[in-house]
Amino acid sequence: MKGKKILIALVIFVLILIIGILTIHKPNVKYTMSTAQALENAISLADEIFPEDVVYIVEDTMSGYQLIDIRSPFDYIKGHIQTSVNIPYNIMLEEDNLEFIRALDKDSVIIILYGNDQSQANCPWMLLKQIGIENVKVMLGGYVYFTTGPLDMYDMPDIPEYLVEEPKYDFPELIQYNVAEDVDAQETEIILPTRKKKEGAAEGGC
């Protein structure tokens, strides 16, 4: 009798295990990029597009580009860049949205993401790159800069706001150059240490 109970318990356990394996939720996305590749993409400027260039893309209705507004539907309704479609970042990986994005990528359409600022679009951009979307870029400055900043090439400041974190000069190189120049200009003088002679005791007594 005890042996039958153990056998029944074992059969039930195996059935539960099989059902669990068959009904387990499989993720609809897989990461295809290594950590090294992700880091290389993060520090590369290849996937950044200037807002001035986006102006020409929109005005000339250039084919081969698709702007995606990753902000909320509320922000999108208040105002958005012409020809853009709204896919909020928090539902970007839903099946319909991901299918749309993958179809664009397969057709070699360049996808341009933008949020209120660039930092809002950086994470969705990196996520799409990591799951194998090749033709995706981020618009520098974001929507706020696109609608308020100077986009006239003849009236651009030396350093646009979307590049404020980039130094105007290569300071490490300048410092290294100046130090090397000073060393060459000055003659090196070798100073040897000298030992002070010990003075003798004073002669005579009291």
N, C-alpha and C positions, 0 to 999 in steps of 0.2 A: 504493500500500500504506500509506504514511504517513497519507494522507487518510482511509482506512478506519478506522485505529486511532483517530484523533482523533474521528471520527464515533461510533464504538462507545463511547469514553470519555465523550463528551458525552451519549449516550443513557443510559448507566448512571448518570451524575451526575444527570440529570433524573429518572430513576426513583427514585433514592434520595431526592431532594428531595421528590417527590410522596408517597412512603411516609412520610417524616418528618412532612409536613404532616397526612396522614390519621391518623396514630397519635399525634400530639402530645396530651399530657394537658391537658385543659381543667379549670380550677379549678371546684369546685362552689359557690363563693361569690364574690360580687362586692361590693366596697365601694360603698355608695350615699351616703355622707356625706362632705361636704367637710371640710377641716381646720378651717375656721372653725366649722362646725356641731359637730364633735367637741369642740373647745375649749369652746364654749358649753355643751354637755351636761356636760362634765367639771366645770365650776364651778357648775353649777346644782344646786339641792337638790330639784328636781322628781321625780327618780327615786330618792330615798332614802326608806325606810320605817322607822318606829320599831319596835323590837322589841316595845314594849307593844301596838302595833296588830296585830302578828303574833299575839300571844297571843289577842286577840279573834277574829281570822280563823280560828285553829285550833280554839279552844274552841267557837265558834259554827258551825263547819264551813261558813263562808261560801263560797258558790259564786262563780265568777268569779275565783278565785285559784289559783295552783299554785306551791308552794314547790319549788325545785330545789336540792338539796345538791350543791355542786360539789367536795366533798372526795373522797378516795379511798374505794373500797368498804370497806376495812378500818376507816376512821374512821366511815363511815356505819353499819356493822354494830355498832360499839361503842356508838353512840347517835346519834339524829337527831331532828329536829322531826317531830312527828306529821303525817301526810298528805304529807310531802315525798317526792320521788323522787330517786334518786341518778344524776346525770350528771356524772362527773368532768370537770373543765375541760380536761384534755388530750385527751379524746375527744369534746368537745362538738360539733365540726364534722363528725363522722362522719355519713354519710348518714341512718341511722335516727334518730339523736339530733336532727339538724338538722330532719328532717321532722316529728318530734314537737313541737319548739319552734315551728316555723313554723305548724303546725296550731293550737297554742294561741293564737298571736298573731293568726291569721286569725279565730279565734272570739272575739276581744276578751278573752281570759283574761289577767289580770295575772300575769306571771311574776315571782316573787321569788327572787333568787339569794342564797345565803349560803354562807360558808366558815367556817373556824375564827375568823377575824376579818374585818372589813370589807375590809381591803386585799387579801385573797385573792380576793374576789369582784369587785373593781373592774375588773380587766382583762377577765375574761369578760363582764361587763356592757357595757363599752365596745365589745368586739368584736361582740357581738350588735347593739348599737345601730348600729354602722358598717355591718353587712351588711343593715340594714333591719328589724330586729325592733323594733317600736315599744313594745309593752306589757311592758317589762322593767324591774324595779327591783332595788335592793340593800338588804338588811336591815342597818341600822346595828348595829355591835357584833359581829355574827357569832354563831356557835353558842356560843362560850365565854361571851360576855356573856349570851346568852339563857338559858343553863342555870345561871349563877352570879350574875348581877347582879340588883339589885332591880328588879322589873318592876311593883311596886305603885304606882299613880299617887299614893297618899297617903304613900308612903315613898321617893319619888325624891329623890336629891340635887340641889342647885342646878344642878350641871353633871354630867350622867351621863358615864361613862367614854368612851362613844362620841363625845362632843363635846369631849374634852379639848383638841383642837387648835384649837377655836374660842374666841377671847378673850371674856371675860365683858363687857368694855366696848369701845367703839369708841375706842381710844386716839388715833389720828390726829385724830379730831374733837375729843376732849377737849383735846389739846395745842393745836390751832388756836384753840379757844374761849378758853383761858386766855391765850394770847399776845395775842389781839385785845383781851381785857379789860384786860391790863396796859398795853398801848399807849394805850388810851383813858383809863386812870386817871392816867397820868403826863403832865405837860406837857413838851412837847418844847422843850429849851433849845438855842439855836444858839450854838455856841462858835466864834469867829473866831480864827484863828491870829495871833499878834503876833510881830513880828521884834524880837529883842533888839538894843538899841543897842550899837555897838561902843565900848568904852572907849578914851579917848585915851591916848597914851603919857605916862608920868610925866615931868614937867618937871624940869629941873635936870640937872647933870652930876656927875661925881665930884669 
